[in-house]
Amino acid sequence: MAGGVRFVQRVSATRAFAKAAPHVVPALDRAVHRLTRGRVLLSARLLPGVILTSTGARSGLPRRTPLACMPEAEAAGQSWILVGSNFGRTGHPAWTHNLLAHPEAAVSWKGEDIPVTARLLTGEERAAAWQAVLAFWPPYAAYQARVDREIRLFRLVRR
């Protein structure tokens, strides 16, 4: 499996993947997640994943977004790091704007709906989390190298 993961990491770091993935991966994830009643997230076969339910920054409507995540175990419970890479595309993904405007959200994690509070990471805390994220999924470095913006990192903690 390690060779397969390395192959996927190489493919996911390409510009072609960045063009196609935002249209294909979330749609497949949403469909499979719905059909399996939250038990299966296809992209989670390679990377852990959540379905983030946030409130639209402008619309105020619920928005469901399948996202890769880096789970963290904390003394007080589970938390997750979300990476606003947008597959190395120029703009910040919409879900990051939603969390900045409305940090109270929910994640579907392994079939369980969990209320969370999101916090944008900055400074040393972001630097430490970024190093952990790069060790967890090295293609994020290629995404950051392609864009001028700083990729947003959020820590989601159970409410």
TATA-V650770 format. One record per pair of residues at least 12 apart in sequence whose C-alpha atoms are under 10 Angstrom apart, sorted by the first residue. I is the first residue (numbers start at 1). J is the second residue. D is the distance in Angstrom with one decimal. If there is no record, write none. Layout:
i=I j=J d=D
i=I j=J d=D
This chain:
i=1 j=46 d=9.8
i=4 j=46 d=9.3
i=5 j=46 d=7.0
i=5 j=47 d=9.5
i=5 j=137 d=9.9
i=6 j=137 d=9.9
i=6 j=138 d=9.6
i=6 j=139 d=9.9
i=8 j=46 d=8.4
i=8 j=139 d=9.4
i=9 j=46 d=9.5
i=9 j=137 d=7.6
i=9 j=138 d=7.3
i=9 j=139 d=5.9
i=9 j=140 d=9.4
i=10 j=138 d=9.2
i=10 j=139 d=7.2
i=10 j=142 d=9.7
i=11 j=139 d=9.0
i=12 j=87 d=8.1
i=12 j=88 d=9.9
i=12 j=139 d=6.7
i=12 j=140 d=9.2
i=12 j=142 d=9.2
i=12 j=143 d=9.3
i=13 j=87 d=8.0
i=13 j=88 d=8.3
i=13 j=138 d=8.8
i=13 j=139 d=5.1
i=13 j=140 d=7.6
i=13 j=141 d=8.5
i=13 j=142 d=5.8
i=13 j=143 d=6.8
i=13 j=146 d=10.0
i=14 j=87 d=9.1
i=14 j=88 d=9.1
i=14 j=139 d=8.9
i=14 j=142 d=8.1
i=14 j=143 d=8.8
i=15 j=87 d=8.5
i=15 j=88 d=7.9
i=15 j=89 d=8.7
i=15 j=142 d=9.5
i=15 j=143 d=9.0
i=15 j=146 d=9.0
i=17 j=87 d=7.8
i=17 j=88 d=9.6
i=18 j=85 d=9.9
i=18 j=86 d=7.9
i=18 j=87 d=4.9
i=18 j=88 d=6.3
i=18 j=89 d=6.8
i=18 j=143 d=8.7
i=19 j=86 d=10.0
i=19 j=87 d=8.0
i=19 j=88 d=9.2
i=19 j=89 d=8.0
i=20 j=87 d=9.5
i=21 j=86 d=9.5
i=21 j=87 d=7.6
i=22 j=86 d=7.5
i=22 j=87 d=7.3
i=22 j=89 d=9.6
i=22 j=93 d=10.0
i=25 j=42 d=8.5
i=25 j=43 d=7.3
i=25 j=66 d=8.4
i=25 j=67 d=9.4
i=26 j=41 d=9.8
i=26 j=42 d=9.5
i=26 j=43 d=8.7
i=26 j=51 d=9.6
i=26 j=64 d=9.7
i=26 j=65 d=7.1
i=26 j=66 d=5.7
i=26 j=67 d=7.8
i=27 j=65 d=9.4
i=27 j=66 d=8.6
i=28 j=41 d=8.7
i=28 j=42 d=7.4
i=28 j=43 d=8.7
i=28 j=66 d=9.4
i=29 j=41 d=5.5
i=29 j=42 d=5.6
i=29 j=43 d=6.7
i=29 j=44 d=9.0
i=29 j=49 d=9.6
i=29 j=50 d=9.8
i=29 j=51 d=8.7
i=29 j=65 d=9.0
i=29 j=66 d=6.3
i=29 j=67 d=9.0
i=30 j=42 d=9.1
i=30 j=51 d=8.1
i=30 j=64 d=8.4
i=30 j=65 d=7.8
i=30 j=66 d=6.7
i=33 j=50 d=9.9
i=33 j=51 d=8.5
i=33 j=66 d=9.0
i=33 j=108 d=9.6
i=33 j=111 d=8.9
i=36 j=111 d=9.1
i=37 j=111 d=7.2
i=38 j=50 d=9.6
i=38 j=51 d=8.8
i=38 j=108 d=7.1
i=38 j=109 d=8.1
i=38 j=110 d=6.9
i=38 j=111 d=4.5
i=38 j=112 d=7.6
i=38 j=113 d=8.9
i=39 j=108 d=9.2
i=39 j=109 d=8.6
i=39 j=110 d=5.8
i=39 j=111 d=4.7
i=39 j=112 d=8.6
i=40 j=109 d=9.7
i=40 j=110 d=7.5
i=40 j=111 d=7.8
i=41 j=66 d=8.2
i=41 j=67 d=9.6
i=41 j=68 d=9.8
i=41 j=108 d=10.0
i=41 j=109 d=9.5
i=41 j=110 d=8.5
i=41 j=111 d=9.5
i=42 j=66 d=9.9
i=43 j=66 d=8.7
i=43 j=67 d=8.4
i=43 j=68 d=7.3
i=44 j=66 d=9.7
i=44 j=67 d=9.0
i=44 j=68 d=7.1
i=44 j=69 d=9.0
i=44 j=110 d=9.7
i=46 j=68 d=9.2
i=46 j=137 d=10.0
i=47 j=67 d=9.4
i=47 j=68 d=6.1
i=47 j=69 d=7.2
i=47 j=70 d=8.0
i=47 j=71 d=10.0
i=47 j=136 d=9.1
i=47 j=137 d=8.3
i=48 j=67 d=8.6
i=48 j=68 d=5.8
i=48 j=69 d=5.6
i=48 j=70 d=6.6
i=48 j=71 d=7.4
i=48 j=80 d=9.9
i=48 j=109 d=9.1
i=48 j=110 d=9.4
i=49 j=66 d=7.0
i=49 j=67 d=5.5
i=49 j=68 d=4.2
i=49 j=69 d=5.2
i=49 j=70 d=7.9
i=49 j=71 d=8.7
i=49 j=80 d=9.6
i=49 j=82 d=9.4
i=49 j=107 d=9.5
i=49 j=108 d=8.8
i=49 j=109 d=7.3
i=49 j=110 d=8.5
i=50 j=64 d=9.9
i=50 j=65 d=8.2
i=50 j=66 d=5.8
i=50 j=67 d=5.5
i=50 j=68 d=6.4
i=50 j=69 d=6.7
i=50 j=70 d=9.7
i=50 j=71 d=9.7
i=50 j=80 d=9.1
i=50 j=82 d=9.3
i=50 j=106 d=9.5
i=50 j=107 d=5.9
i=50 j=108 d=5.5
i=50 j=109 d=5.3
i=50 j=110 d=7.8
i=50 j=111 d=9.3
i=50 j=112 d=9.9
i=50 j=113 d=9.7
i=51 j=63 d=9.7
i=51 j=64 d=6.3
i=51 j=65 d=5.4
i=51 j=66 d=4.3
i=51 j=67 d=6.1
i=51 j=68 d=8.7
i=51 j=69 d=9.7
i=51 j=106 d=8.2
i=51 j=107 d=5.4
i=51 j=108 d=5.0
i=51 j=109 d=7.2
i=51 j=110 d=9.7
i=51 j=111 d=9.7
i=51 j=113 d=9.1
i=52 j=64 d=5.5
i=52 j=65 d=5.1
i=52 j=66 d=6.2
i=52 j=67 d=7.0
i=52 j=68 d=9.9
i=52 j=82 d=9.7
i=52 j=95 d=8.4
i=52 j=99 d=9.9
i=52 j=105 d=7.3
i=52 j=106 d=5.9
i=52 j=107 d=4.6
i=52 j=108 d=6.7
i=52 j=109 d=9.1
i=52 j=113 d=9.6
i=52 j=114 d=9.7
i=52 j=115 d=10.0
i=52 j=116 d=9.6
i=53 j=65 d=6.5
i=53 j=66 d=8.9
i=53 j=95 d=9.0
i=53 j=98 d=9.7
i=53 j=99 d=9.7
i=53 j=104 d=9.4
i=53 j=105 d=5.8
i=53 j=106 d=5.1
i=53 j=107 d=6.0
i=53 j=108 d=8.1
i=53 j=113 d=9.5
i=53 j=114 d=9.9
i=53 j=115 d=9.3
i=53 j=116 d=9.8
i=54 j=95 d=7.2
i=54 j=96 d=9.4
i=54 j=97 d=9.8
i=54 j=98 d=6.3
i=54 j=99 d=6.6
i=54 j=101 d=9.7
i=54 j=102 d=7.3
i=54 j=103 d=7.9
i=54 j=104 d=7.4
i=54 j=105 d=4.8
i=54 j=106 d=6.7
i=54 j=107 d=8.7
i=54 j=116 d=9.9
i=54 j=118 d=9.8
i=55 j=95 d=8.7
i=55 j=97 d=9.7
i=55 j=98 d=5.9
i=55 j=99 d=7.5
i=55 j=101 d=8.2
i=55 j=102 d=6.2
i=55 j=103 d=8.5
i=55 j=104 d=8.2
i=55 j=105 d=7.1
i=55 j=106 d=9.7
i=56 j=94 d=8.4
i=56 j=95 d=7.8
i=56 j=96 d=9.9
i=56 j=97 d=8.1
i=56 j=98 d=5.1
i=56 j=99 d=8.4
i=56 j=101 d=8.1
i=56 j=102 d=7.9
i=57 j=94 d=8.5
i=57 j=95 d=8.5
i=57 j=96 d=9.2
i=57 j=97 d=6.2
i=57 j=98 d=4.5
i=57 j=99 d=7.7
i=57 j=100 d=7.9
i=57 j=101 d=5.4
i=57 j=102 d=6.9
i=58 j=97 d=9.2
i=58 j=98 d=8.1
i=58 j=101 d=8.7
i=59 j=98 d=9.6
i=60 j=98 d=9.0
i=60 j=101 d=9.7
i=60 j=102 d=9.0
i=62 j=98 d=9.7
i=62 j=105 d=9.3
i=63 j=94 d=9.6
i=63 j=95 d=7.9
i=63 j=98 d=8.6
i=63 j=105 d=9.8
i=64 j=95 d=8.8
i=64 j=106 d=9.4
i=64 j=107 d=9.1
i=64 j=108 d=9.7
i=65 j=94 d=9.6
i=65 j=95 d=7.3
i=65 j=107 d=9.4
i=66 j=107 d=9.4
i=66 j=108 d=9.2
i=67 j=82 d=7.5
i=67 j=83 d=8.5
i=67 j=84 d=9.3
i=67 j=95 d=9.7
i=67 j=107 d=9.8
i=68 j=80 d=9.8
i=68 j=81 d=9.0
i=68 j=82 d=7.0
i=68 j=83 d=7.8
i=68 j=84 d=9.8
i=69 j=81 d=5.6
i=69 j=82 d=5.0
i=69 j=83 d=7.1
i=69 j=133 d=9.2
i=69 j=136 d=9.8
i=69 j=137 d=10.0
i=69 j=154 d=9.9
i=69 j=155 d=9.8
i=69 j=156 d=9.9
i=70 j=82 d=6.7
i=70 j=83 d=8.5
i=70 j=129 d=9.7
i=70 j=132 d=8.8
i=70 j=133 d=7.0
i=70 j=136 d=7.4
i=70 j=137 d=8.9
i=70 j=155 d=9.4
i=71 j=109 d=9.9
i=71 j=155 d=9.6
i=71 j=156 d=9.5
i=72 j=155 d=9.2
i=72 j=156 d=9.6
i=72 j=157 d=9.5
i=74 j=157 d=9.3
i=76 j=157 d=9.3
i=76 j=158 d=8.9
i=77 j=157 d=8.0
i=77 j=158 d=7.2
i=77 j=159 d=9.9
i=78 j=114 d=10.0
i=78 j=116 d=10.0
i=78 j=156 d=8.8
i=78 j=157 d=6.7
i=78 j=158 d=6.7
i=79 j=116 d=8.5
i=79 j=117 d=9.6
i=79 j=118 d=9.7
i=79 j=155 d=6.8
i=79 j=156 d=5.4
i=79 j=157 d=4.6
i=79 j=158 d=6.5
i=80 j=107 d=9.6
i=80 j=109 d=10.0
i=80 j=116 d=9.5
i=80 j=118 d=9.3
i=80 j=154 d=8.0
i=80 j=155 d=5.6
i=80 j=156 d=5.1
i=80 j=157 d=6.8
i=80 j=158 d=9.2
i=81 j=118 d=9.3
i=81 j=119 d=9.6
i=81 j=120 d=9.8
i=81 j=121 d=9.4
i=81 j=129 d=7.9
i=81 j=130 d=9.6
i=81 j=132 d=9.8
i=81 j=133 d=8.2
i=81 j=153 d=6.7
i=81 j=154 d=5.6
i=81 j=155 d=4.6
i=81 j=156 d=6.3
i=81 j=157 d=9.1
i=82 j=96 d=9.2
i=82 j=118 d=9.3
i=82 j=120 d=9.5
i=82 j=133 d=9.3
i=82 j=152 d=8.3
i=82 j=153 d=5.7
i=82 j=154 d=5.2
i=82 j=155 d=6.5
i=82 j=156 d=7.6
i=83 j=96 d=9.0
i=83 j=129 d=10.0
i=83 j=130 d=9.0
i=83 j=133 d=8.2
i=83 j=140 d=8.5
i=83 j=151 d=7.1
i=83 j=152 d=6.1
i=83 j=153 d=4.8
i=83 j=154 d=6.7
i=83 j=155 d=9.2
i=84 j=96 d=6.5
i=84 j=97 d=9.9
i=84 j=140 d=9.8
i=84 j=150 d=9.2
i=84 j=151 d=5.6
i=84 j=152 d=4.9
i=84 j=153 d=6.1
i=84 j=154 d=8.0
i=85 j=140 d=7.1
i=85 j=141 d=9.7
i=85 j=142 d=9.9
i=85 j=143 d=6.4
i=85 j=144 d=7.3
i=85 j=147 d=9.3
i=85 j=149 d=9.8
i=85 j=150 d=9.0
i=85 j=151 d=5.6
i=85 j=152 d=7.2
i=85 j=153 d=8.7
i=86 j=140 d=10.0
i=86 j=143 d=8.1
i=86 j=144 d=9.9
i=86 j=151 d=8.5
i=86 j=152 d=9.8
i=87 j=139 d=9.3
i=87 j=140 d=8.2
i=87 j=142 d=9.2
i=87 j=143 d=6.1
i=87 j=144 d=9.1
i=87 j=146 d=9.6
i=88 j=139 d=9.5
i=88 j=140 d=7.9
i=88 j=141 d=9.2
i=88 j=142 d=7.3
i=88 j=143 d=3.8
i=88 j=144 d=6.3
i=88 j=145 d=8.0
i=88 j=146 d=6.0
i=88 j=147 d=6.4
i=88 j=148 d=9.9
i=88 j=149 d=9.9
i=88 j=151 d=8.8
i=89 j=143 d=7.5
i=89 j=144 d=9.1
i=89 j=146 d=7.5
i=89 j=147 d=6.8
i=89 j=148 d=9.9
i=89 j=149 d=9.8
i=90 j=143 d=9.6
i=90 j=144 d=9.8
i=90 j=146 d=8.0
i=90 j=147 d=5.6
i=90 j=148 d=7.5
i=90 j=149 d=7.4
i=90 j=151 d=9.9
i=91 j=147 d=8.5
i=91 j=148 d=9.5
i=91 j=149 d=7.8
i=91 j=151 d=9.4
i=92 j=149 d=8.1
i=92 j=150 d=9.0
i=92 j=151 d=7.5
i=92 j=152 d=7.7
i=93 j=151 d=9.7
i=93 j=152 d=9.3
i=96 j=118 d=9.8
i=96 j=120 d=8.9
i=96 j=152 d=7.4
i=96 j=153 d=8.8
i=96 j=154 d=8.3
i=99 j=117 d=8.8
i=99 j=118 d=6.5
i=99 j=119 d=8.0
i=99 j=120 d=8.4
i=99 j=154 d=8.6
i=99 j=156 d=9.9
i=100 j=118 d=8.1
i=100 j=119 d=7.9
i=100 j=120 d=7.4
i=100 j=154 d=9.5
i=102 j=117 d=9.0
i=102 j=118 d=8.5
i=103 j=116 d=8.2
i=103 j=117 d=5.4
i=103 j=118 d=4.8
i=103 j=119 d=6.8
i=103 j=120 d=9.0
i=103 j=154 d=9.8
i=103 j=156 d=8.9
i=104 j=116 d=6.0
i=104 j=117 d=4.6
i=104 j=118 d=6.4
i=104 j=119 d=9.4
i=104 j=156 d=9.2
i=104 j=157 d=9.8
i=104 j=158 d=9.8
i=104 j=159 d=8.5
i=105 j=117 d=6.1
i=105 j=118 d=7.2
i=105 j=156 d=8.7
i=105 j=157 d=9.9
i=105 j=158 d=9.6
i=105 j=159 d=9.3
i=106 j=118 d=9.3
i=106 j=156 d=9.0
i=106 j=157 d=9.7
i=106 j=158 d=8.6
i=106 j=159 d=9.2
i=107 j=156 d=8.9
i=107 j=158 d=9.3
i=114 j=157 d=9.4
i=114 j=158 d=6.7
i=114 j=159 d=8.0
i=115 j=156 d=9.3
i=115 j=157 d=8.3
i=115 j=158 d=5.9
i=115 j=159 d=5.6
i=116 j=155 d=9.5
i=116 j=156 d=5.8
i=116 j=157 d=5.1
i=116 j=158 d=4.3
i=116 j=159 d=4.9
i=117 j=154 d=9.7
i=117 j=155 d=8.2
i=117 j=156 d=5.5
i=117 j=157 d=5.4
i=117 j=158 d=6.5
i=117 j=159 d=6.1
i=118 j=153 d=9.8
i=118 j=154 d=6.1
i=118 j=155 d=5.6
i=118 j=156 d=4.4
i=118 j=157 d=6.6
i=118 j=158 d=9.1
i=118 j=159 d=9.7
i=119 j=153 d=8.4
i=119 j=154 d=5.3
i=119 j=155 d=5.3
i=119 j=156 d=6.5
i=119 j=157 d=8.4
i=120 j=152 d=7.0
i=120 j=153 d=5.9
i=120 j=154 d=4.5
i=120 j=155 d=6.6
i=120 j=156 d=9.0
i=121 j=152 d=7.5
i=121 j=153 d=5.6
i=121 j=154 d=5.6
i=121 j=155 d=6.9
i=122 j=152 d=8.7
i=122 j=153 d=8.1
i=122 j=154 d=9.2
i=125 j=153 d=9.9
i=126 j=152 d=8.8
i=126 j=153 d=6.9
i=126 j=154 d=8.7
i=126 j=155 d=9.5
i=127 j=153 d=9.7
i=129 j=153 d=7.9
i=129 j=154 d=9.3
i=129 j=155 d=9.1
i=130 j=151 d=9.3
i=130 j=152 d=9.6
i=130 j=153 d=7.7
i=133 j=153 d=9.4
